[in-house]
Amino acid sequence: MGVGKIVNLLGLAVVIIAGLAGSGVVPYDSLAIIILGAVGGYYVGGDDRGAFLVAAVALSIVHGALGGIPAVGGYIDAILGNLSALYNAGAAAIIILAAYEKATG
Protein backbone atom coordinates (compact mmCIF):
# COMPACT_ATOMS: atom_id res chain seq x y z
CA MET A 1 0.00 0.00 0.00
CA GLY A 2 1.55 3.25 -1.14
CA VAL A 3 1.67 6.63 0.53
CA GLY A 4 -1.00 8.07 -1.76
CA LYS A 5 -3.48 5.33 -0.89
CA ILE A 6 -2.84 5.74 2.84
CA VAL A 7 -3.34 9.52 2.60
CA ASN A 8 -6.57 9.01 0.65
CA LEU A 9 -7.91 6.55 3.23
CA LEU A 10 -7.00 8.91 6.08
CA GLY A 11 -8.70 11.77 4.26
CA LEU A 12 -11.83 9.71 3.73
CA ALA A 13 -11.86 8.72 7.42
CA VAL A 14 -11.54 12.36 8.53
CA VAL A 15 -14.29 13.38 6.09
CA ILE A 16 -16.71 10.78 7.46
CA ILE A 17 -15.88 11.40 11.13
CA ALA A 18 -16.15 15.18 10.76
CA GLY A 19 -19.39 14.84 8.80
CA LEU A 20 -21.01 12.61 11.40
CA ALA A 21 -19.70 14.53 14.41
CA GLY A 22 -20.85 17.92 13.18
CA SER A 23 -19.15 21.22 12.55
CA GLY A 24 -16.60 22.29 15.14
CA VAL A 25 -16.74 19.09 17.21
CA VAL A 26 -13.50 17.70 15.79
CA PRO A 27 -10.76 20.31 16.32
CA TYR A 28 -9.06 21.49 13.13
CA ASP A 29 -11.12 19.11 10.99
CA SER A 30 -11.22 21.54 8.05
CA LEU A 31 -7.45 22.04 8.17
CA ALA A 32 -6.86 18.28 8.27
CA ILE A 33 -9.21 17.77 5.31
CA ILE A 34 -7.46 20.45 3.25
CA ILE A 35 -3.95 19.18 4.03
CA LEU A 36 -4.86 15.54 3.35
CA GLY A 37 -6.62 16.59 0.13
CA ALA A 38 -3.61 18.54 -1.12
CA VAL A 39 -1.20 15.72 -0.30
CA GLY A 40 -3.56 13.20 -1.88
CA GLY A 41 -3.78 15.37 -4.99
CA TYR A 42 0.01 15.34 -5.23
CA TYR A 43 -0.06 11.54 -5.51
CA VAL A 44 -2.72 11.37 -8.25
CA GLY A 45 -1.19 9.83 -11.36
CA GLY A 46 -1.02 11.69 -14.65
CA ASP A 47 -3.67 9.50 -16.29
CA ASP A 48 -6.16 10.06 -13.46
CA ARG A 49 -5.82 13.83 -13.16
CA GLY A 50 -8.60 14.69 -15.58
CA ALA A 51 -11.08 12.37 -13.90
CA PHE A 52 -10.08 13.76 -10.49
CA LEU A 53 -10.72 17.34 -11.64
CA VAL A 54 -14.12 16.36 -13.06
CA ALA A 55 -15.02 14.63 -9.77
CA ALA A 56 -14.01 17.77 -7.84
CA VAL A 57 -16.26 19.95 -9.97
CA ALA A 58 -19.14 17.45 -9.75
CA LEU A 59 -18.89 17.24 -5.95
CA SER A 60 -18.85 21.03 -5.73
CA ILE A 61 -22.10 21.17 -7.69
CA VAL A 62 -24.10 18.36 -6.06
CA HIS A 63 -22.89 18.13 -2.46
CA GLY A 64 -25.95 19.89 -1.05
CA ALA A 65 -28.59 18.02 -3.04
CA LEU A 66 -29.38 15.32 -0.48
CA GLY A 67 -29.92 17.56 2.55
CA GLY A 68 -33.70 17.23 2.34
CA ILE A 69 -33.79 13.52 3.20
CA PRO A 70 -35.41 13.14 6.63
CA ALA A 71 -33.17 12.06 9.52
CA VAL A 72 -30.00 11.37 7.49
CA GLY A 73 -29.93 14.18 4.94
CA GLY A 74 -27.93 16.52 7.15
CA TYR A 75 -25.25 13.90 7.73
CA ILE A 76 -25.02 12.99 4.05
CA ASP A 77 -24.87 16.67 3.15
CA ALA A 78 -22.05 17.27 5.67
CA ILE A 79 -20.07 14.25 4.49
CA LEU A 80 -20.40 15.22 0.82
CA GLY A 81 -19.48 18.82 1.66
CA ASN A 82 -16.33 17.66 3.42
CA LEU A 83 -15.57 15.27 0.55
CA SER A 84 -15.95 18.20 -1.83
CA ALA A 85 -13.42 20.19 0.22
CA LEU A 86 -11.03 17.20 0.16
CA TYR A 87 -11.31 16.85 -3.62
CA ASN A 88 -11.03 20.60 -4.23
CA ALA A 89 -7.81 20.78 -2.22
CA GLY A 90 -6.49 17.88 -4.27
CA ALA A 91 -7.58 19.62 -7.47
CA ALA A 92 -5.66 22.74 -6.44
CA ALA A 93 -2.55 20.62 -5.90
CA ILE A 94 -3.02 18.98 -9.31
CA ILE A 95 -3.40 22.36 -11.03
CA ILE A 96 -0.27 23.71 -9.32
CA LEU A 97 1.69 20.56 -10.26
CA ALA A 98 0.52 20.77 -13.88
CA ALA A 99 1.56 24.43 -14.08
CA TYR A 100 4.95 23.59 -12.55
CA GLU A 101 5.48 20.67 -14.95
CA LYS A 102 4.55 22.85 -17.91
CA ALA A 103 6.87 25.65 -16.79
CA THR A 104 9.86 23.38 -16.19
CA GLY A 105 9.32 21.34 -19.33
N, C-alpha and C positions, 0 to 999 in steps of 0.2 A: 504494500500500500504506500503510495507516494505522498509527498508533502501536500500537493495540491488536493488530493482526495481527502486527506485528514483535515485540512483547513475548510474544505467545503462541508464536511460532516459536522465540524465544530460550529460553523456558521449556521447550518440548518438547525442544530440543537439550540443555539442561542435564539434564533428566530422563533422557534416553537415555544421555548420556555418564556421568553419575553412577551409573546403574543397571548399565552394563556395566563400569565401572572398579571398582566395589565401594565399600563404606562407608569413608569416611575418606581415600580416595586423592585425591579432588578437594577441595582446601581450601575450606571454607565452602560446600559444595554445598547443604546443607540451608538455609542462610540465603539463598542465591541463589534456590532453588526457592520459598521462602516469599515473598520480595520480588517475584519475577516473577509469582507466582500472585496476590498481592494487587493488583498494578498491572494485571494482565490482568483480574481481576475488576472493577476500576473501569471498564474499557472495555467490559464486556458490556452490550449494549443491553437496554432494558426488556422487549422481547418475548422475549428469550432467557434471562432470569434464572431463570425457573422450571425450564427444561430444564437449565440449568447446575447448579442446586441438586440436582436429581434425579440428575444424573451424578456429583456429588460424593458423595452418599450411596451410590450404587451402587458407585463405586470403593472407598469405605471398607469396604463389605461384602465385595467379591469379590477384592480385590487379592492375597490370599494363596492363592487357590484353585489356581493353576497351578504351585506350587512343587514338586510331586511328579513333574513331567515330567523324565525322565533327561537329563542334560547341559545342557539349556537352561532348566529350570524355575526355577533360582535367579536367573538373569538376568531372566527374564520377571517373576518375583515382585518383584525389586528395582525394575524399571522401573515396574511398576504401583503399587508402594508409593510411589515418588517422584511418579508422576502423581497419585495420590490426595492427597498432600501439596500439590501444585500446585493442584489443584481445590479442596481444603478451604480453602486460603488465599484463593483467589478467592471462595469462598462466604462467608467471613467478611467480605470487603470488600463483597460484594453486600448482605449482611444489615445492615452498618453504614450503607451508602448508603441502603437502603430505610428504615431507622429515621430517618435524617437527613431524607430527603425527606418522610416522614410528619410529622415534628416541625415542619418549616419550612413545610409546606403547599404 
